[in-house]
Amino acid sequence: MIQKSKGILIVLSGFSGSGKGTIMKELMKKYSDQYALSISATTRSPRPGETDGVEYFFRTKEQFEKMIADDELIEYAKYVDNYYGTPKAYVEEQLAAGKDVILEIEIQGALKVKEKFPDTLLMFVTPPSAEELKSRLVGRGTEEMSVIESRLSRAVEEAQGIEAYDYLIVNDKLDACVEEVHSIIHNEHFRVSRNLSAISDMRHQLTAFSKKD
């Protein structure tokens, strides 16, 4: 019997304010048996309502740099004066268990992950327009205008790297966007390059039949 391909490592990136975090939460809510959400470590302060070990592992700069030194991260990068990184152990455990693991990280980190794991599926999330992006950043009311301006400046830089991704996801209507992302990931399981072991098994079985004849 041809076996389902192993879990896929997925990177979901996007401009700050694009809604990528909300997309991930909805995917986990609707398809929790298929996906595992990798929780990033960060040195930024928690926003209202965020809990350590849920949205992020909140760490001091010293703690984070020890994680780097001990090779406990798949990737890490600095973004708006804070470290962000992906703890290694959890990701490897979930992939081995057959779950699709989603990482929410920015472009620098995404490209580092792709270097280490070439089969990684890269998806970039954007609002339908730059005007909508600014509106969302201002509307969430969690940051000073200087930080918002910094995030918009960063978005200009990030826009230059979108071509490195496999899929562009336009987050206009959330429900439709979530289903679109789920469909893309589901279809990736049937890509020939992700099923080489199954194809090899089938060839061996067919060869055995031909020898009997």
N, C-alpha and C positions, 0 to 999 in steps of 0.2 A: 504494500500500500504506500502511495506517495504521501509523505508527511508534510504538514504545514511548515512553511519556513519559520525560522527562529524569530524572536522578537526583533523589532526594528528600533534603532536609535534615531530619534527625531529631534531636531533643533528648531524651536519656534522663536524667531527673533522679530523685532519690529521697533518702530519709533516709540519712545516713551509717550504714552497716551494713545497708542494704537488699539489697545484693548486685548493684547495678547494674553495677559494674565486672566482676564475674564473668559476668553475662549478656552483656555486650559481648564479652568474650574468647571465650565459647562461640559467639556468632554469627559472629565472625571465623574461628574454627576450622572451623566447619561450612559457612559460606557466604562464604568469602574472595573469591570472584569477583564477588559482588554488592555487598559493603559495603566502605567505607573508614572507618577509625576516626580521627577527628580527635584529635590529641594536644594536650592543654591545656598551657599554660605555668603554672607556679606558683612561689611563693616559699617554700612549705613544704619542710621537709627530707625527703629520700628515706626511705621505710620500708625495713626489711631486704628485700633481694632486688629492689628497684626500681632501674631503670637510666635515666639521662638519655636522652631521645629515644625511649624505649619506653613506659613508663607515663605520664611527663610530661616536659616540658622544664623542668628545674629551674634557676631563675634567682634572682639576688639581687634585693633590693628596687629597687636602682638600675637594674639591667638591665631589670626589668619596667616601671618607670616610663618608661624610654626607649622601650620598645615602645609604650606608651600615647601618648607624645608624637609618635611617628613614624606613628601611625595604622596599626599593624601587627596590630591585634586586632579581631575581629568584635564581641566583648564582653569585659568583664572585671568582676570583683566582688571584694569582700573577704569572706572567710569564716573565722571563728575566727582572726583576726589575720593571715591570709595572703591574698595576691592569687592569683586564678585567672583565666585568660583563654584565649580561643580565637584562635590565629594565623589570619589571613585567607587567605593565599596558598594553603595546602594545600587548604583547603575548596573554594575556587573552582576549583582545578585538577581535583579529583576529581568535582565535580558536572558540570563540562563534559565529562568523560570518560564520563558516564552512570552513575557509581556512586552508591549511596545512602550519604550521609555521616552518621555518627552522632557527636553531641557528647555527652559526659558532663559536664553542668554543672548548677549549682543554679538555684533559681527565679529569682533576680534576673537572672542571665545569660540564662536561657531566654526571659524576657519581652522582653529587649532584642533577642535574635535574632529573635523573632516580629515585633517592630516593623519590623526591617530587611527580613526575609524572611517575608511573611505566609503563604506556603505551607508553612512549617515545621511538621512533625508533632511535637507535644509528648506525651511519654509519662512518667508518673510511677510509680516503682517503690516498693513498700512491702512489708514483711514482713506475715504474716497478723495480727500483734498487736503492741502496744507492748511487751509483756513479751518477745516474741521479739526485738524490735529491741534491747532492752537486753542480752539474753543474747548476741546476736551481737557487739555492741560489746565486751563484757567478754571474750567467748570468744576473740577474735582476739589479745588479749594484746599489742598493739603500743603502747598508750597508757596514760598515768596516769589514775587515776579522775577527777581534776579535769577532764581533757580530755573524757573520756566524758560527764561530767555537762554539760559545755558543749555537746557534740554533741546530747544529749537535749533541752536547753533550746532549742537551735536547731531541733530537730525540731518542737517545739511551735509555733514561728513558721511553719515551712515548711508545716505542716498547714493553715494558713489560706489558702494559695495554690493548693491542688490543683485547685480548680475551673477555673483558667485552662488546664488541660491537656486534651488530646483523649482520652487513654486512661489508665485506672488499671490497673497491672499488679501483681497480688499474687504475690510471689515466695515460694511455699511449696515446691514441688518444682521444682528448677532446670531439668531437662530439659523438662518441660511448659511452664515459663515461657518458655524460649528459643524453643520452637516457636510459642508464642502471639505473642510479639513479632514473629517472622519472618513469621507469617501476616498480622498486622495491616499490616506494612509492604508486603508483597506486594500485598495487596488495595487499598492506597492508590493504587497505580499505575493502577487502573482507575476511580478517581473522575473523574467528568465534568469537574470544575474543573481537573484536572491534564492533560486531554487536549483542550483547546480548539483547539489548533493542528491536531490530527488531525481534529477534527470540522469545522473550517473547510475543510481540504483536501478532505474527503469531499463537502461541500456544493458546492464549486467543480466537482468532477468530475461530480457529479450534474447540476448546472446545464448543464455542457457537453454532456452526453448529451441533455438535454431540448431544447437549441437545435438539435442535429442532427436531432431528430425533427420 
